[in-house]
Amino acid sequence: MTIEIETERLVLRPMAAEDVENHIVMMQDPAVAASLTPDQKPRSRAEEWRAAASILGHWQIRGYGWFSVFEKKTGNWAGRVGPWYPEGWPGLECGWAVKSEHWGKGYAPEAAIATIRWTFDQFPDLPRIVSVIDPENSNSQAVAEKVGETKSGEIFEYWSFKLDVWAADRAAWLDRFGG
């Protein structure tokens, strides 16, 4: 079974081996790394390769994971968005990371809404979806609000981060965005 999700401007499919180089390039951008790495700086190519291997392995272990996001118009890889639930996480997360050249285009919320809908379809008993966000990352907070999440008051400690847990209740989310 091939999974492909289409939105108005994007095509999403499970992240695959051919996407690893795009992932590494994105994560080595200092602007992207500032919110997504332990020291808020780009990690080595080898570390990002291992992170990409973890992302691909998540699909094997959980049966779901990050989707690669492509622009319909150009076919260019724009980032990764989707469900993520590694061991120890505070809940099934919808996360997003978009190449900085695509910031401000609305790709993260467009793709996140599509993957949250897909996730709720796949897991009919899932009561909520979360996103863990650096309290300094106002861009991701704005995306969380656009996709129907609110700050829950929970704090998730990971690496040196104290991350805010944003969440959307399933019923309220489906009322707002449809099923």
MARFITOR-715542 format. One record per residue (C-alpha): x, y, z; residue in one letter. Coordinates in Angstrom, 2 decimals, padded with zeros to 5 digits. Example, Ala and Ser with C-alpha at 12.3 -4.5 7.8 and 13.67 -1.06 7.14 Angstrom:
<pts>
{x = 012.30 | y = -004.50 | z = 007.80 | rest = A}
{x = 013.67 | y = -001.06 | z = 007.14 | rest = S}
</pts>
This chain:
<pts>
{x = 000.00 | y = 000.00 | z = 000.00 | rest = M}
{x = 001.34 | y = 003.38 | z = -001.01 | rest = T}
{x = 000.45 | y = 006.32 | z = 001.19 | rest = I}
{x = 000.11 | y = 009.69 | z = -000.48 | rest = E}
{x = -001.67 | y = 012.72 | z = 000.88 | rest = I}
{x = -002.50 | y = 015.67 | z = -001.34 | rest = E}
{x = -003.39 | y = 019.17 | z = -000.25 | rest = T}
{x = -004.07 | y = 022.19 | z = -002.38 | rest = E}
{x = -000.35 | y = 022.91 | z = -002.94 | rest = R}
{x = 001.50 | y = 019.91 | z = -001.53 | rest = L}
{x = 002.04 | y = 016.19 | z = -001.91 | rest = V}
{x = 003.07 | y = 014.17 | z = 001.13 | rest = L}
{x = 004.43 | y = 010.65 | z = 001.24 | rest = R}
{x = 006.32 | y = 008.68 | z = 003.86 | rest = P}
{x = 009.89 | y = 009.85 | z = 004.22 | rest = M}
{x = 012.18 | y = 007.52 | z = 002.28 | rest = A}
{x = 015.89 | y = 006.87 | z = 001.73 | rest = A}
{x = 015.96 | y = 009.24 | z = -001.24 | rest = E}
{x = 014.90 | y = 012.09 | z = 001.09 | rest = D}
{x = 017.84 | y = 011.74 | z = 003.48 | rest = V}
{x = 020.05 | y = 014.27 | z = 001.68 | rest = E}
{x = 017.26 | y = 016.88 | z = 001.71 | rest = N}
{x = 016.73 | y = 016.24 | z = 005.43 | rest = H}
{x = 020.45 | y = 016.67 | z = 006.16 | rest = I}
{x = 020.64 | y = 019.93 | z = 004.19 | rest = V}
{x = 017.55 | y = 021.31 | z = 005.96 | rest = M}
{x = 018.81 | y = 020.39 | z = 009.42 | rest = M}
{x = 022.25 | y = 021.90 | z = 008.77 | rest = Q}
{x = 020.62 | y = 025.29 | z = 008.17 | rest = D}
{x = 021.34 | y = 027.33 | z = 011.33 | rest = P}
{x = 017.84 | y = 028.87 | z = 011.23 | rest = A}
{x = 016.21 | y = 025.43 | z = 011.30 | rest = V}
{x = 018.66 | y = 023.94 | z = 013.80 | rest = A}
{x = 018.00 | y = 026.79 | z = 016.24 | rest = A}
{x = 014.72 | y = 025.15 | z = 017.30 | rest = S}
{x = 015.37 | y = 021.48 | z = 016.62 | rest = L}
{x = 018.81 | y = 020.51 | z = 017.96 | rest = T}
{x = 020.13 | y = 020.08 | z = 021.52 | rest = P}
{x = 022.51 | y = 023.05 | z = 021.38 | rest = D}
{x = 020.43 | y = 025.01 | z = 018.87 | rest = Q}
{x = 023.24 | y = 024.72 | z = 016.31 | rest = K}
{x = 023.57 | y = 022.54 | z = 013.22 | rest = P}
{x = 024.82 | y = 019.04 | z = 013.96 | rest = R}
{x = 027.36 | y = 017.18 | z = 011.88 | rest = S}
{x = 026.38 | y = 015.47 | z = 008.68 | rest = R}
{x = 026.93 | y = 012.09 | z = 010.38 | rest = A}
{x = 024.60 | y = 013.02 | z = 013.26 | rest = E}
{x = 021.90 | y = 014.15 | z = 010.84 | rest = E}
{x = 022.32 | y = 010.97 | z = 008.80 | rest = W}
{x = 021.70 | y = 008.97 | z = 012.00 | rest = R}
{x = 018.67 | y = 011.14 | z = 012.79 | rest = A}
{x = 017.29 | y = 010.45 | z = 009.31 | rest = A}
{x = 017.85 | y = 006.72 | z = 009.85 | rest = A}
{x = 015.82 | y = 007.02 | z = 013.07 | rest = S}
{x = 013.03 | y = 008.75 | z = 011.15 | rest = I}
{x = 012.97 | y = 005.96 | z = 008.55 | rest = L}
{x = 013.09 | y = 003.33 | z = 011.29 | rest = G}
{x = 010.11 | y = 004.93 | z = 013.04 | rest = H}
{x = 007.98 | y = 003.90 | z = 010.05 | rest = W}
{x = 009.21 | y = 000.32 | z = 010.46 | rest = Q}
{x = 008.62 | y = 000.19 | z = 014.21 | rest = I}
{x = 005.37 | y = 002.17 | z = 014.52 | rest = R}
{x = 003.88 | y = 001.86 | z = 011.04 | rest = G}
{x = 003.69 | y = 005.64 | z = 010.68 | rest = Y}
{x = 006.04 | y = 008.60 | z = 010.88 | rest = G}
{x = 007.25 | y = 011.76 | z = 009.21 | rest = W}
{x = 006.02 | y = 012.51 | z = 005.73 | rest = F}
{x = 008.22 | y = 014.23 | z = 003.17 | rest = S}
{x = 006.50 | y = 017.35 | z = 001.86 | rest = V}
{x = 006.81 | y = 018.26 | z = -001.80 | rest = F}
{x = 005.53 | y = 021.29 | z = -003.67 | rest = E}
{x = 003.00 | y = 020.17 | z = -006.29 | rest = K}
{x = 004.03 | y = 022.88 | z = -008.71 | rest = K}
{x = 007.79 | y = 022.21 | z = -008.69 | rest = T}
{x = 008.18 | y = 018.77 | z = -007.13 | rest = G}
{x = 010.76 | y = 020.25 | z = -004.75 | rest = N}
{x = 011.21 | y = 018.78 | z = -001.28 | rest = W}
{x = 010.00 | y = 021.40 | z = 001.22 | rest = A}
{x = 010.34 | y = 019.64 | z = 004.58 | rest = G}
{x = 008.92 | y = 016.95 | z = 006.81 | rest = R}
{x = 005.65 | y = 016.90 | z = 008.71 | rest = V}
{x = 003.67 | y = 014.26 | z = 010.48 | rest = G}
{x = 003.08 | y = 011.86 | z = 013.31 | rest = P}
{x = 005.99 | y = 011.01 | z = 015.59 | rest = W}
{x = 005.96 | y = 008.99 | z = 018.79 | rest = Y}
{x = 009.40 | y = 007.88 | z = 019.92 | rest = P}
{x = 009.84 | y = 006.10 | z = 023.23 | rest = E}
{x = 009.34 | y = 008.47 | z = 026.16 | rest = G}
{x = 007.43 | y = 011.12 | z = 024.20 | rest = W}
{x = 004.46 | y = 012.83 | z = 025.94 | rest = P}
{x = 001.98 | y = 011.61 | z = 023.32 | rest = G}
{x = 001.57 | y = 011.03 | z = 019.63 | rest = L}
{x = 002.91 | y = 014.21 | z = 018.10 | rest = E}
{x = 002.33 | y = 016.04 | z = 014.88 | rest = C}
{x = 005.64 | y = 017.73 | z = 014.22 | rest = G}
{x = 006.93 | y = 019.88 | z = 011.42 | rest = W}
{x = 010.18 | y = 021.15 | z = 010.01 | rest = A}
{x = 010.23 | y = 023.15 | z = 006.80 | rest = V}
{x = 013.25 | y = 024.36 | z = 004.85 | rest = K}
{x = 013.82 | y = 028.02 | z = 005.69 | rest = S}
{x = 013.43 | y = 029.04 | z = 002.05 | rest = E}
{x = 009.78 | y = 027.93 | z = 002.37 | rest = H}
{x = 008.99 | y = 029.70 | z = 005.63 | rest = W}
{x = 006.05 | y = 032.07 | z = 005.42 | rest = G}
{x = 004.30 | y = 030.15 | z = 002.64 | rest = K}
{x = 001.91 | y = 028.33 | z = 004.97 | rest = G}
{x = 003.26 | y = 024.89 | z = 004.11 | rest = Y}
{x = 003.67 | y = 023.72 | z = 007.71 | rest = A}
{x = 000.03 | y = 024.28 | z = 008.72 | rest = P}
{x = -001.30 | y = 023.01 | z = 005.39 | rest = E}
{x = 000.68 | y = 019.78 | z = 005.68 | rest = A}
{x = 000.08 | y = 019.43 | z = 009.44 | rest = A}
{x = -003.71 | y = 019.66 | z = 009.08 | rest = I}
{x = -003.58 | y = 016.95 | z = 006.42 | rest = A}
{x = -001.39 | y = 014.67 | z = 008.54 | rest = T}
{x = -003.42 | y = 015.23 | z = 011.71 | rest = I}
{x = -006.53 | y = 014.23 | z = 009.77 | rest = R}
{x = -004.67 | y = 011.15 | z = 008.46 | rest = W}
{x = -003.47 | y = 010.31 | z = 011.99 | rest = T}
{x = -006.95 | y = 010.57 | z = 013.50 | rest = F}
{x = -008.25 | y = 008.37 | z = 010.66 | rest = D}
{x = -005.57 | y = 005.76 | z = 011.37 | rest = Q}
{x = -006.11 | y = 005.82 | z = 015.14 | rest = F}
{x = -009.84 | y = 006.18 | z = 015.86 | rest = P}
{x = -009.29 | y = 005.86 | z = 019.62 | rest = D}
{x = -006.59 | y = 008.54 | z = 019.82 | rest = L}
{x = -008.02 | y = 011.18 | z = 022.20 | rest = P}
{x = -005.63 | y = 014.00 | z = 021.30 | rest = R}
{x = -002.60 | y = 014.92 | z = 019.27 | rest = I}
{x = 000.30 | y = 016.93 | z = 020.66 | rest = V}
{x = 003.19 | y = 019.04 | z = 019.42 | rest = S}
{x = 006.26 | y = 019.74 | z = 021.54 | rest = V}
{x = 007.53 | y = 023.25 | z = 020.91 | rest = I}
{x = 010.43 | y = 025.32 | z = 022.16 | rest = D}
{x = 008.90 | y = 028.24 | z = 024.12 | rest = P}
{x = 011.14 | y = 030.61 | z = 022.12 | rest = E}
{x = 009.87 | y = 029.31 | z = 018.76 | rest = N}
{x = 007.09 | y = 031.76 | z = 017.97 | rest = S}
{x = 006.83 | y = 030.48 | z = 014.38 | rest = N}
{x = 005.99 | y = 026.94 | z = 015.52 | rest = S}
{x = 003.60 | y = 028.31 | z = 018.12 | rest = Q}
{x = 001.78 | y = 030.18 | z = 015.35 | rest = A}
{x = 001.60 | y = 026.96 | z = 013.30 | rest = V}
{x = 000.22 | y = 025.09 | z = 016.33 | rest = A}
{x = -002.53 | y = 027.67 | z = 016.71 | rest = E}
{x = -003.38 | y = 027.46 | z = 013.00 | rest = K}
{x = -003.71 | y = 023.69 | z = 013.21 | rest = V}
{x = -006.07 | y = 023.87 | z = 016.20 | rest = G}
{x = -003.68 | y = 023.22 | z = 019.07 | rest = E}
{x = -003.47 | y = 025.16 | z = 022.31 | rest = T}
{x = -000.77 | y = 025.28 | z = 024.94 | rest = K}
{x = -001.67 | y = 022.56 | z = 027.47 | rest = S}
{x = 000.43 | y = 023.82 | z = 030.40 | rest = G}
{x = 002.49 | y = 020.60 | z = 030.32 | rest = E}
{x = 006.27 | y = 020.81 | z = 030.06 | rest = I}
{x = 008.30 | y = 018.07 | z = 028.35 | rest = F}
{x = 011.99 | y = 017.95 | z = 029.18 | rest = E}
{x = 014.15 | y = 016.66 | z = 026.35 | rest = Y}
{x = 017.87 | y = 017.15 | z = 025.90 | rest = W}
{x = 018.48 | y = 020.57 | z = 027.42 | rest = S}
{x = 015.08 | y = 021.84 | z = 026.30 | rest = F}
{x = 012.02 | y = 022.46 | z = 028.43 | rest = K}
{x = 009.42 | y = 022.22 | z = 025.71 | rest = L}
{x = 005.80 | y = 023.30 | z = 025.85 | rest = D}
{x = 003.25 | y = 020.66 | z = 025.01 | rest = V}
{x = 000.56 | y = 021.96 | z = 022.68 | rest = W}
{x = -002.46 | y = 019.72 | z = 022.14 | rest = A}
{x = -005.68 | y = 019.34 | z = 020.22 | rest = A}
{x = -008.58 | y = 017.28 | z = 021.51 | rest = D}
{x = -009.79 | y = 014.88 | z = 018.83 | rest = R}
{x = -013.49 | y = 015.81 | z = 018.95 | rest = A}
{x = -012.85 | y = 019.56 | z = 018.95 | rest = A}
{x = -010.29 | y = 019.23 | z = 016.17 | rest = W}
{x = -012.61 | y = 017.16 | z = 013.97 | rest = L}
{x = -015.43 | y = 019.66 | z = 014.60 | rest = D}
{x = -013.19 | y = 022.46 | z = 013.40 | rest = R}
{x = -011.36 | y = 020.79 | z = 010.51 | rest = F}
{x = -013.68 | y = 017.95 | z = 009.53 | rest = G}
{x = -012.94 | y = 014.28 | z = 009.23 | rest = G}
</pts>
